[in-house]
Amino acid sequence: MRFTDINLFGVYVAPISIMMIEAWLIAIVLRRVADRWGLLRYVWHPALFVFAVYIIVLSSLILTIAE
C-alpha cells in the first residue's frame, strides 16, 4: 500500500503524523491503565518504558495499516 497525503482543511498532512497522534492517544490510555493498576512501579525507568510502549503502538499501527 502506498501512503498518500491527507487533505486536512486544505493542508496536506503526511499520514505518519496522523498515526503518531493516534499512537500517542493510545499510549496515554495504556499509561493511565498501567498507573491505576500500579504496574509502573515494577519497571526500572517509567518514562523510558512509556516511550517504548509508544514506539510499539506506533509501529503496530503502521504495520496494520500498510497491509
N, CA, C and O atoms as a CHARMM CRD file, in Angstrom:
* protein
*
  268
    1    1 MET  N      0.83000  -1.17500   0.00000 PROA 1      0.00000
    2    1 MET  CA     0.00000   0.00000   0.00000 PROA 1      0.00000
    3    1 MET  C      0.88000   1.24600   0.00000 PROA 1      0.00000
    4    1 MET  O      1.92100   1.29200   0.65500 PROA 1      0.00000
    5    2 ARG  N      0.45100   2.22300  -0.72700 PROA 2      0.00000
    6    2 ARG  CA     1.18900   3.48600  -0.78300 PROA 2      0.00000
    7    2 ARG  C      0.47700   4.50700   0.09200 PROA 2      0.00000
    8    2 ARG  O     -0.72800   4.72200  -0.04400 PROA 2      0.00000
    9    3 PHE  N      1.21900   5.12500   0.97700 PROA 3      0.00000
   10    3 PHE  CA     0.64800   6.14800   1.83800 PROA 3      0.00000
   11    3 PHE  C      0.59200   7.46800   1.06700 PROA 3      0.00000
   12    3 PHE  O      1.61000   7.95100   0.57200 PROA 3      0.00000
   13    4 THR  N     -0.59100   8.03600   0.97200 PROA 4      0.00000
   14    4 THR  CA    -0.74400   9.31100   0.27900 PROA 4      0.00000
   15    4 THR  C     -1.05900  10.39900   1.29400 PROA 4      0.00000
   16    4 THR  O     -1.53200  10.12600   2.39700 PROA 4      0.00000
   17    5 ASP  N     -0.78900  11.63200   0.90000 PROA 5      0.00000
   18    5 ASP  CA    -1.04300  12.75300   1.79700 PROA 5      0.00000
   19    5 ASP  C     -2.53500  12.91000   2.05200 PROA 5      0.00000
   20    5 ASP  O     -3.36000  12.60800   1.18900 PROA 5      0.00000
   21    6 ILE  N     -2.86700  13.38100   3.23500 PROA 6      0.00000
   22    6 ILE  CA    -4.25400  13.55900   3.64800 PROA 6      0.00000
   23    6 ILE  C     -4.56300  15.04900   3.63500 PROA 6      0.00000
   24    6 ILE  O     -3.81800  15.85100   4.19800 PROA 6      0.00000
   25    7 ASN  N     -5.66500  15.41200   2.98900 PROA 7      0.00000
   26    7 ASN  CA    -6.07800  16.80800   2.93900 PROA 7      0.00000
   27    7 ASN  C     -6.86800  17.11100   4.21000 PROA 7      0.00000
   28    7 ASN  O     -7.98200  16.61600   4.38500 PROA 7      0.00000
   29    8 LEU  N     -6.29700  17.91500   5.08600 PROA 8      0.00000
   30    8 LEU  CA    -6.91200  18.25000   6.36100 PROA 8      0.00000
   31    8 LEU  C     -7.19900  19.74900   6.37000 PROA 8      0.00000
   32    8 LEU  O     -6.32600  20.55600   6.68700 PROA 8      0.00000
   33    9 PHE  N     -8.42500  20.10800   6.02100 PROA 9      0.00000
   34    9 PHE  CA    -8.86800  21.51000   5.95000 PROA 9      0.00000
   35    9 PHE  C     -7.97800  22.33700   5.02100 PROA 9      0.00000
   36    9 PHE  O     -7.63000  23.47500   5.33600 PROA 9      0.00000
   37   10 GLY  N     -7.61900  21.76600   3.89200 PROA 10     0.00000
   38   10 GLY  CA    -6.83100  22.47500   2.90700 PROA 10     0.00000
   39   10 GLY  C     -5.33100  22.36400   3.08900 PROA 10     0.00000
   40   10 GLY  O     -4.57200  22.90500   2.28500 PROA 10     0.00000
   41   11 VAL  N     -4.89700  21.68500   4.11200 PROA 11     0.00000
   42   11 VAL  CA    -3.46800  21.49600   4.35900 PROA 11     0.00000
   43   11 VAL  C     -3.14800  20.01700   4.18000 PROA 11     0.00000
   44   11 VAL  O     -3.77100  19.15800   4.80400 PROA 11     0.00000
   45   12 TYR  N     -2.18800  19.73100   3.33400 PROA 12     0.00000
   46   12 TYR  CA    -1.79600  18.35000   3.12000 PROA 12     0.00000
   47   12 TYR  C     -0.87100  17.89400   4.24300 PROA 12     0.00000
   48   12 TYR  O      0.15300  18.51600   4.52600 PROA 12     0.00000
   49   13 VAL  N     -1.25900  16.79800   4.86700 PROA 13     0.00000
   50   13 VAL  CA    -0.53900  16.28700   6.02900 PROA 13     0.00000
   51   13 VAL  C     -0.05300  14.87900   5.70000 PROA 13     0.00000
   52   13 VAL  O     -0.76300  14.08900   5.07900 PROA 13     0.00000
   53   14 ALA  N      1.15900  14.58700   6.12500 PROA 14     0.00000
   54   14 ALA  CA     1.70200  13.24200   5.93600 PROA 14     0.00000
   55   14 ALA  C      0.92600  12.26100   6.81300 PROA 14     0.00000
   56   14 ALA  O      0.58900  12.59100   7.95000 PROA 14     0.00000
   57   15 PRO  N      0.64200  11.07700   6.31100 PROA 15     0.00000
   58   15 PRO  CA    -0.13600  10.11200   7.10400 PROA 15     0.00000
   59   15 PRO  C      0.57800   9.66400   8.38200 PROA 15     0.00000
   60   15 PRO  O     -0.07600   9.24700   9.33800 PROA 15     0.00000
   61   16 ILE  N      1.89800   9.74400   8.41000 PROA 16     0.00000
   62   16 ILE  CA     2.62500   9.33200   9.60900 PROA 16     0.00000
   63   16 ILE  C      2.30300  10.26100  10.77700 PROA 16     0.00000
   64   16 ILE  O      2.28800   9.82000  11.92700 PROA 16     0.00000
   65   17 SER  N      2.04800  11.53000  10.50100 PROA 17     0.00000
   66   17 SER  CA     1.73100  12.46100  11.59200 PROA 17     0.00000
   67   17 SER  C      0.38200  12.12700  12.21900 PROA 17     0.00000
   68   17 SER  O      0.22100  12.24700  13.43400 PROA 17     0.00000
   69   18 ILE  N     -0.57300  11.71700  11.42300 PROA 18     0.00000
   70   18 ILE  CA    -1.88000  11.30400  11.95900 PROA 18     0.00000
   71   18 ILE  C     -1.71400  10.02600  12.78300 PROA 18     0.00000
   72   18 ILE  O     -2.31000   9.89000  13.85200 PROA 18     0.00000
   73   19 MET  N     -0.90700   9.09500  12.28500 PROA 19     0.00000
   74   19 MET  CA    -0.67400   7.85400  13.02300 PROA 19     0.00000
   75   19 MET  C      0.08800   8.11100  14.31900 PROA 19     0.00000
   76   19 MET  O     -0.13400   7.41700  15.31100 PROA 19     0.00000
   77   20 MET  N      0.97600   9.09300  14.32600 PROA 20     0.00000
   78   20 MET  CA     1.70800   9.42700  15.54900 PROA 20     0.00000
   79   20 MET  C      0.76400   9.97900  16.61700 PROA 20     0.00000
   80   20 MET  O      0.91900   9.67800  17.80000 PROA 20     0.00000
   81   21 ILE  N     -0.20500  10.78000  16.20300 PROA 21     0.00000
   82   21 ILE  CA    -1.17800  11.30800  17.16000 PROA 21     0.00000
   83   21 ILE  C     -2.05300  10.19000  17.69800 PROA 21     0.00000
   84   21 ILE  O     -2.32900  10.14400  18.89700 PROA 21     0.00000
   85   22 GLU  N     -2.49600   9.28400  16.82600 PROA 22     0.00000
   86   22 GLU  CA    -3.30000   8.14200  17.27100 PROA 22     0.00000
   87   22 GLU  C     -2.52000   7.27100  18.25600 PROA 22     0.00000
   88   22 GLU  O     -3.06000   6.84700  19.27700 PROA 22     0.00000
   89   23 ALA  N     -1.26100   7.00800  17.95100 PROA 23     0.00000
   90   23 ALA  CA    -0.43700   6.18400  18.84500 PROA 23     0.00000
   91   23 ALA  C     -0.21400   6.88200  20.17600 PROA 23     0.00000
   92   23 ALA  O     -0.16500   6.23100  21.22000 PROA 23     0.00000
   93   24 TRP  N     -0.07900   8.20500  20.14700 PROA 24     0.00000
   94   24 TRP  CA     0.09500   8.96500  21.38700 PROA 24     0.00000
   95   24 TRP  C     -1.14100   8.85200  22.26100 PROA 24     0.00000
   96   24 TRP  O     -1.02900   8.67600  23.47400 PROA 24     0.00000
   97   25 LEU  N     -2.32500   8.95000  21.65400 PROA 25     0.00000
   98   25 LEU  CA    -3.56300   8.83200  22.42800 PROA 25     0.00000
   99   25 LEU  C     -3.72600   7.43000  23.02000 PROA 25     0.00000
  100   25 LEU  O     -4.16200   7.27900  24.16100 PROA 25     0.00000
  101   26 ILE  N     -3.37100   6.40700  22.23600 PROA 26     0.00000
  102   26 ILE  CA    -3.44300   5.03700  22.73900 PROA 26     0.00000
  103   26 ILE  C     -2.43600   4.82900  23.86900 PROA 26     0.00000
  104   26 ILE  O     -2.73700   4.16500  24.86000 PROA 26     0.00000
  105   27 ALA  N     -1.24000   5.39900  23.71600 PROA 27     0.00000
  106   27 ALA  CA    -0.21100   5.27000  24.76000 PROA 27     0.00000
  107   27 ALA  C     -0.63900   5.97400  26.04800 PROA 27     0.00000
  108   27 ALA  O     -0.32300   5.50600  27.14200 PROA 27     0.00000
  109   28 ILE  N     -1.35400   7.09000  25.92600 PROA 28     0.00000
  110   28 ILE  CA    -1.86200   7.77800  27.12200 PROA 28     0.00000
  111   28 ILE  C     -2.84400   6.88900  27.86500 PROA 28     0.00000
  112   28 ILE  O     -2.79600   6.78500  29.09000 PROA 28     0.00000
  113   29 VAL  N     -3.73500   6.24800  27.11900 PROA 29     0.00000
  114   29 VAL  CA    -4.70900   5.34800  27.74700 PROA 29     0.00000
  115   29 VAL  C     -4.00100   4.17700  28.41500 PROA 29     0.00000
  116   29 VAL  O     -4.33600   3.81000  29.54100 PROA 29     0.00000
  117   30 LEU  N     -3.02700   3.59000  27.73100 PROA 30     0.00000
  118   30 LEU  CA    -2.29600   2.46600  28.30700 PROA 30     0.00000
  119   30 LEU  C     -1.49000   2.87800  29.53000 PROA 30     0.00000
  120   30 LEU  O     -1.37400   2.11000  30.48500 PROA 30     0.00000
  121   31 ARG  N     -0.92800   4.09400  29.50600 PROA 31     0.00000
  122   31 ARG  CA    -0.17300   4.58300  30.66300 PROA 31     0.00000
  123   31 ARG  C     -1.08100   4.78600  31.86500 PROA 31     0.00000
  124   31 ARG  O     -0.70500   4.46200  32.99100 PROA 31     0.00000
  125   32 ARG  N     -2.27300   5.31900  31.63100 PROA 32     0.00000
  126   32 ARG  CA    -3.20800   5.52300  32.74300 PROA 32     0.00000
  127   32 ARG  C     -3.68800   4.19700  33.32500 PROA 32     0.00000
  128   32 ARG  O     -3.85200   4.07400  34.53900 PROA 32     0.00000
  129   33 VAL  N     -3.91200   3.21300  32.47100 PROA 33     0.00000
  130   33 VAL  CA    -4.30900   1.89100  32.95500 PROA 33     0.00000
  131   33 VAL  C     -3.17800   1.27200  33.76900 PROA 33     0.00000
  132   33 VAL  O     -3.41800   0.71300  34.84000 PROA 33     0.00000
  133   34 ALA  N     -1.94800   1.36700  33.27000 PROA 34     0.00000
  134   34 ALA  CA    -0.80400   0.80600  33.99200 PROA 34     0.00000
  135   34 ALA  C     -0.56100   1.54400  35.30300 PROA 34     0.00000
  136   34 ALA  O     -0.15600   0.93500  36.29300 PROA 34     0.00000
  137   35 ASP  N     -0.80400   2.84300  35.31500 PROA 35     0.00000
  138   35 ASP  CA    -0.62000   3.61400  36.54300 PROA 35     0.00000
  139   35 ASP  C     -1.70700   3.28500  37.56700 PROA 35     0.00000
  140   35 ASP  O     -1.44200   3.22500  38.76700 PROA 35     0.00000
  141   36 ARG  N     -2.91500   3.07600  37.08700 PROA 36     0.00000
  142   36 ARG  CA    -4.01300   2.74300  38.00500 PROA 36     0.00000
  143   36 ARG  C     -3.79800   1.37900  38.65500 PROA 36     0.00000
  144   36 ARG  O     -4.10600   1.19200  39.83200 PROA 36     0.00000
  145   37 TRP  N     -3.27100   0.43200  37.89100 PROA 37     0.00000
  146   37 TRP  CA    -3.02500  -0.90500  38.43100 PROA 37     0.00000
  147   37 TRP  C     -1.68000  -1.00400  39.13800 PROA 37     0.00000
  148   37 TRP  O     -1.36700  -2.04400  39.71600 PROA 37     0.00000
  149   38 GLY  N     -0.88500   0.05300  39.10300 PROA 38     0.00000
  150   38 GLY  CA     0.40000   0.05200  39.78200 PROA 38     0.00000
  151   38 GLY  C      1.49500  -0.70600  39.05200 PROA 38     0.00000
  152   38 GLY  O      2.46500  -1.13700  39.67500 PROA 38     0.00000
  153   39 LEU  N      1.36000  -0.87500  37.75400 PROA 39     0.00000
  154   39 LEU  CA     2.35600  -1.63600  37.00100 PROA 39     0.00000
  155   39 LEU  C      3.63400  -0.84500  36.74800 PROA 39     0.00000
  156   39 LEU  O      4.68900  -1.43700  36.52300 PROA 39     0.00000
  157   40 LEU  N      3.55500   0.47500  36.78200 PROA 40     0.00000
  158   40 LEU  CA     4.74700   1.28000  36.51800 PROA 40     0.00000
  159   40 LEU  C      5.73300   1.25900  37.67800 PROA 40     0.00000
  160   40 LEU  O      6.87200   1.70200  37.52700 PROA 40     0.00000
  161   41 ARG  N      5.31500   0.75500  38.82500 PROA 41     0.00000
  162   41 ARG  CA     6.23700   0.62900  39.95800 PROA 41     0.00000
  163   41 ARG  C      7.28000  -0.44600  39.72200 PROA 41     0.00000
  164   41 ARG  O      8.35400  -0.40800  40.32200 PROA 41     0.00000
  165   42 TYR  N      6.98200  -1.40100  38.85900 PROA 42     0.00000
  166   42 TYR  CA     7.84800  -2.56100  38.66000 PROA 42     0.00000
  167   42 TYR  C      8.84900  -2.39700  37.51600 PROA 42     0.00000
  168   42 TYR  O      9.64400  -3.30200  37.26400 PROA 42     0.00000
  169   43 VAL  N      8.82300  -1.26500  36.82600 PROA 43     0.00000
  170   43 VAL  CA     9.78100  -1.05500  35.74400 PROA 43     0.00000
  171   43 VAL  C     10.92100  -0.17900  36.25200 PROA 43     0.00000
  172   43 VAL  O     10.73700   0.61300  37.17600 PROA 43     0.00000
  173   44 TRP  N     12.08500  -0.32200  35.65200 PROA 44     0.00000
  174   44 TRP  CA    13.26600   0.38500  36.10400 PROA 44     0.00000
  175   44 TRP  C     13.15900   1.88600  35.83800 PROA 44     0.00000
  176   44 TRP  O     13.46300   2.69800  36.71200 PROA 44     0.00000
  177   45 HSD  N     12.72500   2.25100  34.62900 PROA 45     0.00000
  178   45 HSD  CA    12.66000   3.65400  34.22900 PROA 45     0.00000
  179   45 HSD  C     11.29400   3.87800  33.57600 PROA 45     0.00000
  180   45 HSD  O     11.13000   3.58200  32.39300 PROA 45     0.00000
  181   46 PRO  N     10.31800   4.38900  34.31600 PROA 46     0.00000
  182   46 PRO  CA     8.95200   4.50200  33.78500 PROA 46     0.00000
  183   46 PRO  C      8.84300   5.33900  32.50500 PROA 46     0.00000
  184   46 PRO  O      8.08300   4.98000  31.60600 PROA 46     0.00000
  185   47 ALA  N      9.57900   6.43700  32.40800 PROA 47     0.00000
  186   47 ALA  CA     9.48400   7.27500  31.21000 PROA 47     0.00000
  187   47 ALA  C     10.00800   6.53600  29.97900 PROA 47     0.00000
  188   47 ALA  O      9.43500   6.64200  28.89500 PROA 47     0.00000
  189   48 LEU  N     11.08900   5.79600  30.15100 PROA 48     0.00000
  190   48 LEU  CA    11.64100   5.01700  29.05200 PROA 48     0.00000
  191   48 LEU  C     10.68300   3.89200  28.66000 PROA 48     0.00000
  192   48 LEU  O     10.54100   3.57200  27.47900 PROA 48     0.00000
  193   49 PHE  N     10.03800   3.30300  29.64100 PROA 49     0.00000
  194   49 PHE  CA     9.06800   2.24500  29.37200 PROA 49     0.00000
  195   49 PHE  C      7.86300   2.78500  28.59800 PROA 49     0.00000
  196   49 PHE  O      7.39500   2.15100  27.65200 PROA 49     0.00000
  197   50 VAL  N      7.36800   3.94500  28.99800 PROA 50     0.00000
  198   50 VAL  CA     6.22300   4.54700  28.30400 PROA 50     0.00000
  199   50 VAL  C      6.60600   4.92000  26.87700 PROA 50     0.00000
  200   50 VAL  O      5.79800   4.75700  25.96200 PROA 50     0.00000
  201   51 PHE  N      7.82200   5.41600  26.67200 PROA 51     0.00000
  202   51 PHE  CA     8.29400   5.71900  25.32400 PROA 51     0.00000
  203   51 PHE  C      8.38100   4.45500  24.46900 PROA 51     0.00000
  204   51 PHE  O      8.02300   4.47000  23.29100 PROA 51     0.00000
  205   52 ALA  N      8.85400   3.37300  25.06100 PROA 52     0.00000
  206   52 ALA  CA     8.93700   2.10800  24.33000 PROA 52     0.00000
  207   52 ALA  C      7.54700   1.59900  23.95700 PROA 52     0.00000
  208   52 ALA  O      7.35200   1.05800  22.86900 PROA 52     0.00000
  209   53 VAL  N      6.58800   1.77100  24.85400 PROA 53     0.00000
  210   53 VAL  CA     5.20800   1.37700  24.54500 PROA 53     0.00000
  211   53 VAL  C      4.66600   2.22000  23.40400 PROA 53     0.00000
  212   53 VAL  O      3.97300   1.70000  22.53000 PROA 53     0.00000
  213   54 TYR  N      4.97100   3.51300  23.39800 PROA 54     0.00000
  214   54 TYR  CA     4.54400   4.39800  22.31100 PROA 54     0.00000
  215   54 TYR  C      5.12900   3.93000  20.97500 PROA 54     0.00000
  216   54 TYR  O      4.41800   3.88800  19.97100 PROA 54     0.00000
  217   55 ILE  N      6.40500   3.58300  20.95700 PROA 55     0.00000
  218   55 ILE  CA     7.04700   3.12200  19.72400 PROA 55     0.00000
  219   55 ILE  C      6.42300   1.80800  19.26100 PROA 55     0.00000
  220   55 ILE  O      6.22500   1.61000  18.06200 PROA 55     0.00000
  221   56 ILE  N      6.11300   0.92000  20.18300 PROA 56     0.00000
  222   56 ILE  CA     5.48600  -0.35500  19.82900 PROA 56     0.00000
  223   56 ILE  C      4.09700  -0.12000  19.24900 PROA 56     0.00000
  224   56 ILE  O      3.72700  -0.74200  18.25300 PROA 56     0.00000
  225   57 VAL  N      3.32800   0.77000  19.86300 PROA 57     0.00000
  226   57 VAL  CA     1.98500   1.06500  19.36500 PROA 57     0.00000
  227   57 VAL  C      2.06100   1.72000  17.99000 PROA 57     0.00000
  228   57 VAL  O      1.29000   1.37000  17.09600 PROA 57     0.00000
  229   58 LEU  N      2.98100   2.66600  17.81100 PROA 58     0.00000
  230   58 LEU  CA     3.12200   3.33900  16.51800 PROA 58     0.00000
  231   58 LEU  C      3.53200   2.35800  15.42300 PROA 58     0.00000
  232   58 LEU  O      2.97100   2.38300  14.32700 PROA 58     0.00000
  233   59 SER  N      4.48800   1.51200  15.70600 PROA 59     0.00000
  234   59 SER  CA     4.91100   0.55000  14.67500 PROA 59     0.00000
  235   59 SER  C      3.80500  -0.45900  14.38800 PROA 59     0.00000
  236   59 SER  O      3.66600  -0.90800  13.25000 PROA 59     0.00000
  237   60 SER  N      3.02400  -0.82100  15.38500 PROA 60     0.00000
  238   60 SER  CA     1.90200  -1.73100  15.14800 PROA 60     0.00000
  239   60 SER  C      0.83900  -1.07600  14.27500 PROA 60     0.00000
  240   60 SER  O      0.27700  -1.71600  13.38700 PROA 60     0.00000
  241   61 LEU  N      0.56600   0.19700  14.52900 PROA 61     0.00000
  242   61 LEU  CA    -0.39100   0.91600  13.68200 PROA 61     0.00000
  243   61 LEU  C      0.09600   0.97900  12.23300 PROA 61     0.00000
  244   61 LEU  O     -0.67700   0.74400  11.30400 PROA 61     0.00000
  245   62 ILE  N      1.35200   1.29100  12.04900 PROA 62     0.00000
  246   62 ILE  CA     1.88400   1.39800  10.69500 PROA 62     0.00000
  247   62 ILE  C      1.83100   0.05300   9.99000 PROA 62     0.00000
  248   62 ILE  O      1.46600  -0.01700   8.81700 PROA 62     0.00000
  249   63 LEU  N      2.19300  -1.01900  10.69400 PROA 63     0.00000
  250   63 LEU  CA     2.17400  -2.34400  10.05600 PROA 63     0.00000
  251   63 LEU  C      0.76600  -2.80600   9.72800 PROA 63     0.00000
  252   63 LEU  O      0.55200  -3.43000   8.68900 PROA 63     0.00000
  253   64 THR  N     -0.20000  -2.51300  10.59200 PROA 64     0.00000
  254   64 THR  CA    -1.56800  -2.95000  10.29900 PROA 64     0.00000
  255   64 THR  C     -2.20200  -2.13300   9.18000 PROA 64     0.00000
  256   64 THR  O     -2.98600  -2.67100   8.39900 PROA 64     0.00000
  257   65 ILE  N     -1.88300  -0.86000   9.08700 PROA 65     0.00000
  258   65 ILE  CA    -2.44600  -0.04100   8.01000 PROA 65     0.00000
  259   65 ILE  C     -1.76800  -0.35700   6.67600 PROA 65     0.00000
  260   65 ILE  O     -2.40600  -0.27000   5.62600 PROA 65     0.00000
  261   66 ALA  N     -0.49900  -0.71800   6.70400 PROA 66     0.00000
  262   66 ALA  CA     0.24600  -0.99100   5.47400 PROA 66     0.00000
  263   66 ALA  C     -0.13700  -2.31200   4.81100 PROA 66     0.00000
  264   66 ALA  O      0.18400  -2.53100   3.64300 PROA 66     0.00000
  265   67 GLU  N     -0.80300  -3.17100   5.52500 PROA 67     0.00000
  266   67 GLU  CA    -1.15400  -4.47900   4.92200 PROA 67     0.00000
  267   67 GLU  C     -2.20900  -4.39300   3.89400 PROA 67     0.00000
  268   67 GLU  O     -2.59200  -5.41000   3.31500 PROA 67     0.00000
